[in-house]
Amino acid sequence: MVIRSLAVWMYGQRAGVLRRSRSRLEFVYASGLPIAEPLLSVALPVQERPLRSSAVHAFFNGLLPEGEARRMLAYDFGQLDPNDVLAMLGALGRDCAGALIILPEDETPNTVGLPEAIAENDIAARLRRLHIEPLGADGRVRVSLAGMQSKLLLARLDEGWGLPIDGAPSTHILKPPTALLDHSVTIEGFCLEVAAALDIPAARATVEIFDSIPALVIERYDRIVGAEEVIRVHQEDLCQAHGIEPERKYEERGGPSLRQCAQVISDWCRPDDLWRLAELTTLNVGLGNADAHAKNISLLHEPDGAIHLAPAYDLLTTLHDSRVSTSMGMFVAGQSDLTQVTRDDLIAEITSWGLPTTEVRHRIDEIIQRLPGAVETAATQIRPPESVLAAIAEQHRRLR
């Protein structure tokens, strides 16, 4: 059966309908919403007429996984066309990034559904099967999350781990090792600890072992775990905020630049959030992270309408792995090679956003000066390979 339309729910209310209109997608907001205000995305302001821009496809496409994971899920859920965003969301949209729940029009969200308890050996089995069962999705677990890397979505409650079945919200993301980057689990956990040591808001994570399988266990910052329920908090990444498709997430492929991201943050967020982007940019360069693209930065939409920069996530050091290109996900002052970025490049980039030069120099220098101590502190929590520490030390020498 070809899906023609889906209902999009948010905070217990029907936000609108996503539907096919000839050869493209269109989104129609529910009546009675504040006109011209962002709800799903800053790229999709509320209006009475159907939204038919390319940003509609880009936003909803950006909720889905990428690459081989998406192709396998499409096959598993009825040999769907992996490029058919409506069909894919019809299969997977019961638990998405942010506050959205996407369902057939004749269904309503399951507000009383609870996760189903799962033992740790069953978690290990699911981690082992991620190469054939991406996200742990099956007939009862209908979840979606963007990205290329294998990951498992679970809920962690007082009594232990649970499967997010029948639309129950997940609370954690489990990332096992990936062949795409050596030592990925410890590196990401370590880099998040570096951010915390520098007082840069970041997702909280721990490294845990499930029957000999290490995994980075990340608390979802778009979930609030209360005493009686888990509340979804809406978010969008900066590709979605620009109406840009996920396959174009890298600047060299036409993705957003840092200056464009800064403009969106300046337009919609608190003034401090632009400084947070400056600190995050400096941190990514200092860590030697060539994979800092626009889908790795997000905006949180609070239920009261306030928008601010989400905590940092997907932080990595990539320079230690010779298989990974040094071409940056987003360039710094026009410099595309991470190993060539200087302190002056950082200052030039960040002042181009309209921030005052003297304060920019001060904040960049403070992070650069504090980086070795933060690395040392983080390494007491999660010790990365020596090659990672050496790569960061070399980056620090370049920036001094």
N, C-alpha and C positions, 0 to 999 in steps of 0.2 A: 504494500500500500504506500502510495506517495503522500508524504506529509505536506499539507498546504499551509498550515499555520500552527503556531504554538503560543501559549499564554506565558507571559513573563511576569513573575511575582517578585515582590520586594517588600520586606518588613511586613509581611502578612497581607499586603494589598496587591491587587492586580495592577501592575504598572503599564501594561499595554500588550499588544499582539505583534509578534514577528510573523510575517507571511510572505509568500511568493507573489511577485507582481511581474508576470511575464517571465523574463529571464533574469530577474534580479530580486534581491530581498528588500522589503520595506518594513518599517516599524511604525506602528500607530500607537501613540500614547493614550492611556485611558483619559476620559473626560474629567474635568475638575482639578487638574494639576496646575501649579503655578506656571504660567506661560513664560518662556525664555529662560527659565532656570535649568541648570544641569541636574539630571537625575541619574540616568544610567551612565552618562559620560559628558564631559565638557564639550565633546565634539558632537553631541546629540541633544541640544537644548530642547526643552519641552515646547511643542507647538501643536496646534489643532490639526493641521494637515498631515498626511502620512510623510514620514521621512524616507526619502529614496536615494540619498547621497551614498557615495562609495564608503563613507564612514560607517554606515549601518553594517555592511558586510564585514568591514575591518574590525569593528567592535566585537561582533558575535563570533567571528572566526577566531579572534584573539582569546576566546574562552576555551578553545579546544587544544588538545595536545598536537604536537607537530611530528613530522617524519614518519618513521617506521611504526611507532606506537599508534599513531592515528590510523595508518593503513590496517594494522592488525585489529584494532577496535572496530573499524568499519566492517571488516570481514566477519568478526565474531558476532556482531549484532545484526546479522542478516544480509551480509554481502552488500553493504551500503556503498555508495560512492563517497570516498573520503573527502572529496571536494564539495559535497552537498552539506553545507553548514546546517541547514534546517533539519535534515535527517539525522545528522550526527548529534545535534543538541536534543532532538527528540529521544535519542537513545541514552544520552549521558547527562542531560541538563538538570538532574534533580539535586546536585550539589556542585556548584561552580565556585570559582573565585569570587569573592565579594558576597553581596547579599542576594544575588539572583537565584531564583528557582524557576526552571523552564520546563513546562509540562504541556501535554495535549490540552486543548481548550476546554474539554469536558471534565478535566481533573482539577482538584484543588490541592495545595500542599498538605502533606501529612504533618500536622502540628503536634501530634502526640507520639510520633515514632521515636523509638529509642535504639541506640546501637545494640548489636548482638554481640555478646561476650565472645572473645576469641583468645585461645591460649597462645603462649609465646612460641611454642613449637609450630602452631598453625601460622603464626606471623612469619616465621622463618620459611615455611613452605611457600607462602605467598611471595615473599621476597625472591625466592629461587625461581618462581614462575613468572616474574615480571617481564621476562623477555618474550613470553607468549601470552600473558594476561596483563597488559599495561594498566597501571593505576589500581590493580586488584579489582577492576570492573568485571561484573558478571550479571546474571539475570536479576539479582537483587541489589547489587552495589552499582548504582548508576551515577558515576562521578566524573567530573571533568576538571582538568587543570592544564594550563599552557606549559609548553616547554618540550625539549627534546629528551631530557634525561629520564631514566626509569625512576619511578617513585611509587610509593604505596600510601594511600590515604586511609587513616584510621581515626577513631575517636578515643580519647583517653579520659576516663571518668574515675571517680573515687575508687570504684571496685576493680579497676583494671582496664585493659584494652577492649575496644569494641569495633565491629564492622559497621560502617555507615550505611545500613540497609534501608531500602524503601524510603529514601529521602532524608534520613537522619543526617545531621551535619557532621562532617569530619572536623577534628580539632588539631590534628597533627599530620605532618608530611614526613615520611620515612624515605630517606635516600640511601640505597646501598652503593657500593663502589661502582664506578663507571669506567668502561674501557676508554672513554674519551679523554680522561685526564688521570695521570698517575696519582694515587693517594688522595682521591677526591674527598672521601669522607672526613679524614682528619684535617685536610687543608681548609675545607669550608668551615668546619667547626672552629678551627684555630682562627681563621680570619674574622669570623663573627665575634670571637673573644677579643681580638685586637680592636675592633670597632668599639666594643663595650668599654675597654680600657681607655679609649680616647674620648669617652662620653658621647659617642655618635650613636643615636638610637638604631638598634639592629634587632632582627629576629632572634629569639632565644632558642638555643639548641644544645643538645648533648649527644655524645657518641655512645651508643648502646650496642650490645651484642645479643643477637638472637640465634641461639644454636650455632655458634661459630661465625655467623654472618654479621659483620659490623654495619651499622647504619647510622646516619645522621638523623636524629629525631628532632624535628623543628616544630615549635609551637606556631600555629597559624595566627598571625597578628590580625587577620580579618574575622576572628571568632572571639567572642567574650563568653567564657564559661561561668555561668551563674549557678546558684544553688539548685535551681530546678530546671533550667533550660540553657541551651547554647544559642547565643544570639549571633547571627551573621552580620558583619559590618561590610558595607559596600566598598569596593575598590576598583580601580582601573589602572592598567600600566600605561606608560607614556607613548607607546605605539597606538594603543586604543585612543588615547587623548588627542592624538594627532590625526586619527582616521587613517592610519597606515597599517597595511597587512603585516602579519607576523613574519612572513618570509623575507620582508624587507627591513628587519629590525636593525641590521648593521648600517652605519652611516655610509659605508662604501657601496652599499646596495640601494641607497636612496632612503635609508631610515633617518629618524630625527637626529639632529645635531645637539650638542650640549646647549648651545645658545637657544635653539628652538624649545628644548625642554625647560630651560630657565624662563623663557617667555611665558609658557603655560603656567608655570609655578608662580611667576610674578602676577599674572592675570587673575589667578583663582585662589591662591593660598595665602597664608599669613606671611608677613615680611621675613620672619625668622626662617621660613622654609627655604628661601633662596640661599641663605647662609648655610643651611644644612646640605643643600646640593653642592655648594662650594666645598664643604668639608668632605662630603662623600667622594667628590671628584678627586680631591687631593689624596684621600685614602686609597682609592682604586689605583692611582698612579703609584703611590708609595708601596702598595702591596704587589705591584706588578701584575695587575689584572687586565688582560687584553680583551676579556669577554664582557666588559661593562657596556652593554647596549641598552636601548630604550625600554625593552621589555623587562629589564632588571631594575627598573625604577618605577614606583607606583604612587598613585594618589589615593588616600583614604577619604571616602565621603561619609561623614557622620550622619546619623539619622536626623539631626537638626539642620542639615544642609551645609555645615562647615566642611571645607576641604583642606587637607594638609598632606604634606609629604609622608608617605608610609615609612616604617622602619626599613633600614637597609637589609637586603637579602641577596642570596647568590653571590656572596663575596668570595673571591678566589685569588690565589697566586697561580699564574699560568707560565711564568717565565722559566720555571725550573724544568718544564717538560718541552723538549726540543721539537716535539710533534705539533705543538700549538703555535700558530702564527703570532707574530708580535704586532700585527696590524690591529689597531684599536677598534672596539665596537663603536665608540664615538671619539672623534678626533679632539685634540686639545690645541687650540689656537692654530688650527690647520695642520698640525703635526699628526700623522697617522701611525708612525712607528713608536710603540710604547718605550722602547729603549732609547729614544732620542728626545723624549719630553724633558724639559728643564723646569726649574723653578720659575724662570721668566715666562715660559709658555703658560704655566698655570696662572700666573698673575695676569697675563694678557687675556687669557680665555675668560677668567672670572670677572675681570673689570669690564669686559665687553658686554656683560649682562646688566651693566648699570650700577654695580656696587662700587663704593669708594675705594680708590687705589690704596690709600694708607691702611685702611682696615683690612683689605684683602691681603696685603703683604703680611700684616700682623697675624691673621688667622692661619694663613698657609704656613708661615714660619713656625707657628706654635705646634701645628700638627707634625711638621717635619721634625722638629726638635723632640717631640714627645714619642715619635714612632718607635725608636729602639726600646724605650722603657715599656711601651705597650706590647711590643712583640715579646719581650722577656716575661711580662706578666701573663700574657695569653699562653705562652709555652708551658707555664706551670700547670695550666688547666688541661690543655690538649697539645701534646708535643708533636709538631709536624716533622717530616723528614729534614735532615740537615740541608738538603738541596734547596728546600723552600726557604729556610732561614738565610742561606747564602744568597739566593735571588733577591730577597727583600733587602738585605744588607747592601747589595750592589745598587739597587734602585735608590736607596737612601744616599749613597755616595754621589749619585748623579744629581740628586735634588739639592744637596747642601750648597 
